[in-house]
Each structure stands twice: as structure tokens, then as C-alpha cells.
Amino acid sequence: MTQATETFLDQTLVDLQREGLKRKLRLLSGAQSQKITIEGKEVLNFCSNNYLGLADDERIRQAAISCIETDGFGSGASRLVCGNMTAHEQLEESIAEFKGTENCLVFSTGYMANVGIIACLFGRDDIIFSDRLNHASIIDGVQLSQAKWKRYPHRDMNALEEMLEDSAPCRKRCIITDSVFSMDGDLAPLDQIVVLAKKYDCLVMIDEAHAIGVMGKNGKGLAEHFDVEDKIDIQMGTLSKAVGTFGAYCCGSNKLISYLINKARSFIYTTGMPPSTAAASLKAIEIIKSTPQRREQLWKNTYHLNDALKNMGFDTMNSQTPIIPILVKDPNVAVDFSKRLFEWGIFVSAIRPPTVPQNTARLRLTVMATHTGEQINFVCEQFKAIGKELCLI
Ligand SMILES: *Cc1c(COP(=O)(O)O)cnc(C)c1O
């Protein structure tokens, strides 16, 4: 490496360390579950997105294993070349059926889905209205698209309407939003967004990453929760969170999916996902459809934990989901809190800028359907004790 590069890397890392923002990887051994082993210590897991506890489900393991036995592991090529396998198509059919859309296309990850969909649908002559707290993959997709980019304050529908009114005419307009915001746990006002979209002739794209399997009567997401499914043009979501597996989907019309197959570069120029991964997702979707009890338990646990933490005096922001932030502001305090919890056998990660805005460092708890009432009570006791030690409550 050149001397200039060495200096640049050193300086950046030193700065991050000083600001309390340096990150490191923690090693998990064994399966992703409600109890995990981190660096040799068994801890209660309160920070995964595995909301329904499906990541290590026995039926999903078996589905993957039997697919490996028949179809092998790799898919060998892009799906447009010779990598389009039975499991991929079965999964897409099943998701389209579950979501009640004409068609579905699976991507390798949610990040790739957002970047690919947004960059191929929009360009210089288009304009995108995007919630300020949208996920990084949406931001990267918008930037890659080179479309005009208007960011409205988080969930602020008056500001969005002003922007829609003021914007110059252009070829296509689209409002893009996360359904459930990943760091705040609050909800996009989809009921109002679809009204504005109709009034101002906009497309609507939603990212259901934290909503699929969690929100709505049947777990179909926030569009189902607000009963606006037929008013959303592009329904994207990931299979990596509540679904417990890996990959992402885009649901929409036949025409949209056909266009994506031809134009989305993150679909075209990448190898198809391993068929066993698709088979695992197919099984997970089946489980989500047939066992609403898991989702019901997730919500019971969510209310239990959120109510208890709020009653102690913690600021859980505007959380309305199994994502429960505890605002502490100072990144060093967030890290200290997380360390103390870890000593008590509870794993909750500290979320710091740039993942969240300056001065809003927080602990981000996530609830799972498989947490027991006892485990939640234990977490509450420790939060109370540490919250007092750190003068947060
Ligand atoms: C996690 C997440 C993604 C990325 O999904 P991956 O499958 O992990 O790449 C995209 N959007 C949102 C809102 C997310 O929370």
C-alpha cells in the first residue's frame, strides 16, 4: 500500500475510535436463535431481525437439506443464462400468491433489490420523493438512478404534499418509503401516502423489510395493515428478517416484473441464489401462512416489553412494532449500556451515527416470538438497574 493510503486508513480509524464510532465484528457460534453464543458467552438475543424465530427452524433446515440433495448447491450462472432453477420459480409463485399480486421476482438480497429496482426504473427525467429515514439501500438506489431526489422529513405528510405541489413536471414521479422504519420501529403513513400519490399522479414503492411476516392480519406487511395493497405499485421486501432465510422479492404487475428481468442490473449481472436458499424461503412462507400464532405471540411479547420499558421512563421514541429503540443520544453511553447488558447475559447492540442521525445514538431492542415471558422480565430488570446507574431514568 502507498504511504498516503496507510496514513488515510490510520487517520480514519483513529478518528472513529475517538468519536466512539469504531465498529467491530462480534463472533456468533452456533445457530441464530433467541439464545446465542457470542465470543463463548451464552446470551439472550434481543437484537436480531429474526422476529418469528424461523432462522433455525427444523422444517426450514430440512427443506434446504432436501433441496441440496436433489439440486446441489450452486446455481452456476445468472438466472438469465442457465441458472433459473425450479426452486426459484416455485418461490416466486408462492410469494406472488401470498401477497396477492400478479407476479414476483426474487433478488439475492434486499440491498440488491432496492438498488436494482430503483436504478432501472428511474433516471434523470424522473423525480423521487423519499422519507429522510429510508434505508441506505434505497438511498444508494436513488443516487445510482440519477433521478431528482426530494427527501421529506420523517413521516411528514404536509411537507411531502408541499414538495409534490412545488415540483416541476417530469416524466415519472414516485414516492418511496420503508414500511416499518428499521431504527425507529415506527410506521409509514401508507394510508395518507396513497392518497397523495393518486392526487399528484405518483407511483408508490414500499420496502416491507421489517413488515413482512410481522404486520397485517395475515402477515403480508404494512400494505395489508392499512388495506392499501392494490394502491401500491412496487412492493419490495426481504426474506432475511421475519422470514428467517435470505434474499428479497419484488411484487407487482406482470409488466413490472418483465421490465425488471430485462433491466435490473443487480438481477441480471449476478448469479442466481442457491436453490436451497429459495427452497428454505418457500418453506418459511408456508409456515408464516399456516401459523398466525407465531405472529400473535410476537405482538404479545412486543407489548409486554415496550410497556414495561416506557413505564420505567425510557424514551422508546415512537415505536409501534417489535423494533424498540431506547434513545440515549451519546454514542459512548449507548456502547457502555450495551456492554453492561452483555455482562448480564443480554445482547442488545448500540446503534450509532451514521446509521442514525447525530445525537440520537440508541439501543435497539428487537423482540422475537420465541422469547419467553421470563426472559422479557429479566431484560426489564436489568434495563431498570443499568438505566439508573447511567442516570437515564
Ligand atoms: C435489512 C433491510 C434491507 C436490506 O435487506 P438485506 O436482505 O439484508 O440485504 C433493505 N431495506 C430495509 C428497510 C432493511 O431493513
The ligand as an SDF file (V2000), in Angstrom:
LIG
                    3D

 15 15  0  0  0  0  0  0  0  0999 V2000
  -32.3920   -5.0170    6.0190 C   0  0  0  0  0  0  0  0  0  0  0  0
  -33.0150   -4.0670    5.0740 C   0  0  0  0  0  0  0  0  0  0  0  0
  -32.7040   -4.1100    3.7160 C   0  0  0  0  0  0  0  0  0  0  0  0
  -31.6370   -5.0000    3.1580 C   0  0  0  0  0  0  0  0  0  0  0  0
  -32.0400   -6.3070    3.1020 O   0  0  0  0  0  0  0  0  0  0  0  0
  -30.9530   -7.4780    3.0230 P   0  0  0  0  0  0  0  0  0  0  0  0
  -31.7130   -8.6340    2.5340 O   0  0  0  0  0  0  0  0  0  0  0  0
  -30.3980   -7.6420    4.3860 O   0  0  0  0  0  0  0  0  0  0  0  0
  -29.9080   -7.0010    2.0490 O   0  0  0  0  0  0  0  0  0  0  0  0
  -33.4000   -3.2570    2.8770 C   0  0  0  0  0  0  0  0  0  0  0  0
  -34.3170   -2.3970    3.3610 N   0  0  0  0  0  0  0  0  0  0  0  0
  -34.6130   -2.3030    4.6600 C   0  0  0  0  0  0  0  0  0  0  0  0
  -35.6430   -1.3330    5.1370 C   0  0  0  0  0  0  0  0  0  0  0  0
  -33.9540   -3.1380    5.5650 C   0  0  0  0  0  0  0  0  0  0  0  0
  -34.2250   -3.0470    6.8650 O   0  0  0  0  0  0  0  0  0  0  0  0
  1  2  1  0
  2  3  1  0
  2 14  2  0
  3  4  1  0
  3 10  2  0
  4  5  1  0
  5  6  1  0
  6  7  2  0
  6  8  1  0
  6  9  1  0
 10 11  1  0
 11 12  2  0
 12 13  1  0
 12 14  1  0
 14 15  1  0
M  END
$$$$
